[in-house]
Amino acid sequence: MYWFIQISDFLRKYVLTLALGISLLLYWASQYVLRGLDVTSAPIDPGVLSAIPLTVLAVLTFMALTGPIIRQQWPVLDTYQEIFFEHTFKTLLSWQKVVIYLCLYLSLLFAFVATLSAVL
């Protein structure tokens, strides 16, 4: 039973890194699948079929890199997020929680679109 706890802790800690590695492998393998569906497609083709794996790869790369960058540049913000954020967030009113959710979602969406437009 102890090994199960160790595995679950490892997966919880490195979920973005594992997802990034798996998506890199899927992106590498997608060129063969795409060529089976469309013989004119290339590995890095800004077409409809290859935009989906490239999008997943860009989002996971962005998400995997922002955590360590925030920890390195603003250690106080990382400490606040680890210790105090959950309690502070639970004390907010429901409309304030919705505003925070929407702001975070829209900022991630904007960052993703900017990253995708730079890649494509």
C-alpha positions, 0 to 999 in steps of 0.5 A, spaced: 500 500 500 505 504 501 508 504 494 501 506 491 501 512 496 508 514 493 506 513 486 500 517 487 504 523 490 509 522 484 504 523 479 500 529 483 507 532 483 509 531 476 503 531 472 504 537 467 511 534 466 508 527 464 503 530 460 508 534 456 512 528 455 506 524 453 504 530 448 511 530 445 511 523 443 504 524 441 506 530 436 511 526 434 507 520 432 501 524 429 505 525 423 505 518 421 497 518 423 496 524 419 500 522 413 495 516 413 489 520 413 492 526 408 498 524 404 500 531 403 500 533 410 507 535 413 510 534 420 509 541 422 503 543 417 499 549 419 493 545 417 487 543 421 489 536 422 496 538 425 494 544 429 490 540 434 496 536 437 501 542 436 495 546 440 496 541 446 503 541 446 503 549 446 498 549 452 502 544 456 509 547 455 506 554 457 503 550 463 509 546 465 514 552 465 509 558 468 510 554 475 517 554 476 518 561 473 513 564 478 517 560 484 524 562 481 522 570 480 517 571 486 518 566 491 514 570 496 508 569 491 509 562 491 509 561 499 503 565 499 500 560 494 502 554 498 500 556 505 495 562 505 491 562 498 486 557 499 484 560 506 483 567 503 479 564 497 474 561 501 473 567 505 471 571 498 464 572 496 461 568 490 461 574 485 468 575 487 470 568 486 467 568 479 471 574 477 477 571 479 475 564 475 474 568 469 480 573 470 484 567 470 481 563 465 481 569 460 488 570 462 490 563 460 486 563 454 490 570 452 496 567 453 495 561 449 492 564 443 499 569 443 503 562 444 499 559 438 500 565 434 507 565 435 508 558 433 503 558 427 
